Amino acid sequence: MFEPIRGGTRGGQAEFKWSDVSQDKDRENYLGHSINAPTGRWQKSKDIHWYQREVAEGEEARLEEIRRVKEQEAEALAAMLYVPAPPVPGAKRD
């Protein structure tokens, strides 16, 4: 009446490899094929996962960049309005 449960993995999950996908003629049918199974000259010596890498800069570098950008924006606005630029708090003046 009851059949025994089939063993093993269904769908071939145990045998799946992205390297096989990169050589398959229907590789465009796989989600993520351009990142996980890149082919062609464009991907050689490229860091395809650049967007996932940890950024070495800390909070201080980020705040310094924000301060520098605000200073440049204030100077550009002052140049457009022909008025002296107001001092930006924490800015270093020469």
N, C-alpha and C positions, 0 to 999 in steps of 0.2 A: 504494500500500500504506500509506504513512504520510501522515497529514494534517498540514498545517502548524499550528503553535501559534497559537492566537488571540491577538491583541494586545489592549491596553487593560487596564483593571482590571475584575475580576470582582466582581459584587455591588454595583457602584455606589459603591465607596469614594471615588472621586474627586469624586463629586457630593454626598456626604453632608454635611449641615449641621444642627446642632442647632436652628437657627431654624426649619427645616422641620419638625422633630419637634414643636416647641412648638405648631405649628398643625395637626398631624395628629390625626385623631379617635382613632387607636389609639396615642397617645403613651405610655400606661401599659405598653405591651409592650416598651419600650426600657429597658434597665438604665441607671440614672443619670438618668432623665428628670426627676426632681424637682430635681436640682442643675443639670444641664447645659441643660435646656430648661424653666425655670420659667414658669408662666403664672398669671395671676390677680392680684388686688390685693395679696395677702400678700407678693409678692416685689418690689414696687416700692420702691425706695430701701432695700433690705435688703442686707446683706453676707452673701450665702449661703455664701461660702467662708470664714467667720470662723475655722473650726477649722484652716485651713491657713496662716493668716497668721503671720508671724514675731513673736515676743514681744520687745518692745523692752527689757524689764527684763533685767538681767544676773544673774549669780550672787549678787552682794551683796544685791540686793533679795529674792531667793529665801531666802537664809539669814536675812535680817532678818525676813521673814514667819514662818519656822519658829521663830525665837527668840521672836517676839511671841506666837505661838500656844502655845508651851510655857509661857511666863510666864502667859498667861491660864488655861491648864489647871491650872497649879500653884495659882493664886489660887482658882480654882473648887473644887478639891479641898480646899484649906485651909479655905474657907468651909463646905464640907460637913462637915468633920471638926472644926471649931472649934479649929484649931491655927494658929499663925502660919505663913505661907508660907515655905518654905525659899528662900534666895536662888538665883536662876537664874544660872549663870555668864555673865558678859557683859551682864547686865541692868542697865538704868539705873534707879535708885531716886530718887524725889523726897524 
